[in-house]
Amino acid sequence: MTHATCPRCGGRLARDNDTGRCTPCQAAERDRLSTPPVVPANFWDHEPVRLALAERHLGRVIRAYRCHPYHGRVALPQSVVAGWLGITQAQLSRVENGPPVVHLDRLAHWANLLGIPASCLWFGLPGQPYRVDDRAAEGTADDPYAHGAITEQGKLPAMVVTVEGASTGGGGATDRRRFNAMAALAGLAAAGHPYLMTDPAEVPRNIGMEQVRLASSLVQDFRRADAAAGAVQLCDIAVQAHARLSNWAARAHYSREVGDALQSALAELGIQVAWLAIDAERRPEARPYLNEAITRARIADDPRMEVQALTQLSMLLRESQPGESLHCAEAALRVSARWATPRLTTLLHLRRAHTYAVLTDAGGFSREMTKARRELERGPHEDDLAFVSFVNEQEVNGIQGLSYLALERPDRAAQSFRALIANPSPGHRRNQVLYTIDLADAAYQQGDTNEAARIALDVLPAVRQMNSGRVSRNLAQVRAKLAALRDATATTREFVDAYDRAVTV
């Protein structure tokens, strides 16, 4: 007679064991209700899991994961796995049985949570290089991830080159901006988003998951291009793309499952458009996109997208409506209370700390900053969403410095900015340049105008390389202050002259 064996450790099971697990393995997994187990490497070689991965359907991967023999003869309940994922059992049922999930933040979050190896995935994980598979390399017509929609990490999509080439177009400012946007849209169409240049009467009347996947990947293209080309060049392009996709979605037909995924994808694109508008110093244009994103996130029952929009809205409203800014950050804390990682919580407390400083509430600033630092000390988490990747010690020092400037404490602000510059974050060059300019402003407010001019002169070449309205505006403000000095020194005149030459080139 052949004895059954435990699928977890390989040990022989007693004849009367009807659980499918030996006693030690049952004891080792008593905490499985709170966290996924660490599974062996060969777990992912199980045939149902491999087939689900090949179908690029994370819901089916999760179902195969739950039913894997590793967990015993009884599959993991949906309610247990849903708890790990931060969703309800009903939502998990729709994920498993409906169309594929396309939201990249959610895909990465759940893949990290379950420990799926990066080599098995059809999308990239934060901090890990993306491996382009054979289908993408071949550019098959039926594969929505082909045609450059997802590229190797570090490789710029075609749209960046197109934007740069279009920037020499003639005509007035409005015509030139429209020319740039339309030329870049043509580049996006060539890079895997053909619906952006199709006549509205000719686009498909039905939207399926392949179109939603393309819309979601468009956000990643904009993020990469923003890092390379800057928001000033990209803002009009993103506005045009969002308008075309929204119009298409309003006229087309799709199932409820596709509709939820489409709402999340359009919400994420709206948040990206709003960010580009903020960085391009077109702030009044940003709020409608964020309001729309919150509405779409609620329609799709996507709290992570709602929190992302609320977080950005809090930043947008800080100067003009600080009270509402506080409410937005508080709402984001409330919505994310069950699943927020330390980095997300850190960011939300930073939003509140800076707003309290704008309100000249030093006590509120101090309380929120203490909470932010306490959360940051808990370290990064495998469930961190992509949009909080910039939250680190340098960013905390930067927000602290800005808050001290708002509280008219330039001495403390300078300390924070110098701590940041002494330990730079290579992956966040734009913020590094911004905070360096703020250090120049802090030096000016302390009365050390020569030091302010020296810092501003040193950072001027980096500013010229960036197409960021925020960066340009901040340096222009420093220049205006130094140019207005009655007792200008050789150092301050040198910076003002260098700045004026740079902006006229």
Secondary structure by P-SEA (a helix, b strand, c coil): cbbbbcccccccccccccccccaaaaaaccccccccccccccccccaaaaaaaaaccaaaaaaaaaaccccccccccaaaaaaaacccaaaaaaaacccccccaaaaaaaaaaacccccccccccccbbbbbcccccccccccccccccccccccccaaaaaaaaaccccccaaaaaaaaaaaaaaaaaaacccccccccccccccccaaaaaaaaaaaaaaaaaaacccccccaaaaaaaaaaaaaaaacccccaaaaaaaaaaaaaaaaaaaaaaaaaccccccaaaaaaaaaaaaaaccaaaaaaaaaaaaaaaccccaaaaaaaaaaaaaaacccccaaaaaaaaaaaaaaaaaacaaaaaaaaaaaaaaaaacccccccccccccccaaaaaaaaaaaaaaacaaaaaaaaaaaaaaccccccaaaaaaaaaaaaaaaaaacaaaaaaaaaaaaaaaaaacccaaaaaaaaaaaaaaaacccccaaaaaaaaaaaaaaac
